């Protein structure tokens, strides 16, 4: 499965960066919209490291929140990036308004506003606060509207006037507004707010393109990347952690052939990608490991586990790749000759396609998610598990975790050798907490913050 239909160019790349570590982050104080905190020395270093990671990219426009912690991050980032840009301050990138709480420590808020604090932690979209003038407001729904305004302007000013070239736009802002931007990009409700995580100086990459007849097609290339800071993965929470990895490259990936359930092994580059993933994950404690029963994910998993001797690798039939049936082994142009209409349907409405003598996405969705849930529920809270599978399987899992559907399969990119991180709720929150997509499609261990792995068919 290609990350996007290969015949369609991506005209706009959107880079979202959260500001570096601030004084209030260090003190664990509520920041909100007030401009009371400043960038720490570590935050300044994070900003410069982020700029250096983007040094080989041409930026067409840069926007940032006017709050000092974001503006300072943007200034230091752009200095290190070397492109000569200055950020345009934009009020629609301001952080969430938490006026009654600004400057307070988390425990102080919990003590003084216990019910409101509970809502903020468990269902922030339902939280209602009072402004100094006595008016009531709901911070997250307001922020969702703000995010939509900004994205509408982004589309008008850049996407609709991009011509044939790739436009790259950078936005530097804050955790809550960036999460709302992500939700709006994906068409998700505010109730999914707690299912995302964005660390200080993290980079998230989205690809946007105008669809024929209107509307915008969106793809998540990566989410919450912090490896350019030298920090590896974000710290694990109180629940179990799963590392979801796509297998390394095969010759058929490189050629753009539909692989499906034909058992094609890794090529030399794929083996190198697997060993790069092994180096990247070598310091991460891993207690359990699972793989699709096919050769290419098993080879990838075995390479990663060379740094984790003693961890048993278990094969899972539920994780095997989608069965493309009669399309397997074929190039797109070959499929188009016999199944041209069905191939076009696969590109624009993949959830409606029944592969000739193969599977449909709902079948893959059902079996892969049943397997995933069983694996997740088998873990102790202290454990981290490696799960290595395939493009379609990983996409169905990630779509479900994000709150998307089988129709949205093209919205998620999975590079060969890419790593995604999912943190499960702690046991005491299992009945009300969302699994958190902590990182999605990390490929920095394969060279740079932009995913340049093969984008061929399955």
Secondary structure, 3 states (H helix, E strand, C coil): CCCCCCCCCCCEEEEEEECCCEHHHHHCECCCCCCCCCECHHHHHHHHHHHHHCCCCCCCEEEECCCHHHHHHHHHHHHHHCCCCCCEECHHHCCCCCCCCCCCEHHHHHHHCHHHHHHHHHCHHHCCEECCCCCEECHHHHHHHHHHHHHHHHHHHCHHHCCCCCEEEEEEECHHHHHHHHHHHHCCCHHHHHHECCCCCCEEEEEEEECCCCCEEEEEEEEEECHHHCCCCCCCCCCCEEEEEECCCEHHHHHCCCCCCCCCCECHHHHHHHHHHHHHCCCCCCCEEEEECCHHHHHHHHHHHHHCCCCCEEEEHHHCCCCCHHHCCCCHHHHHHHHHHHHHHHHHCHHHCECCCCCEHHHHHHHHHHHHHHHHHCCCCCCEEEEEECHHHHHHHHHHHHCCCHHHHHHECCCCCCEEEEECCCHHHCCCCCCEEEEEEECHHHCCCCCCCCCCCC
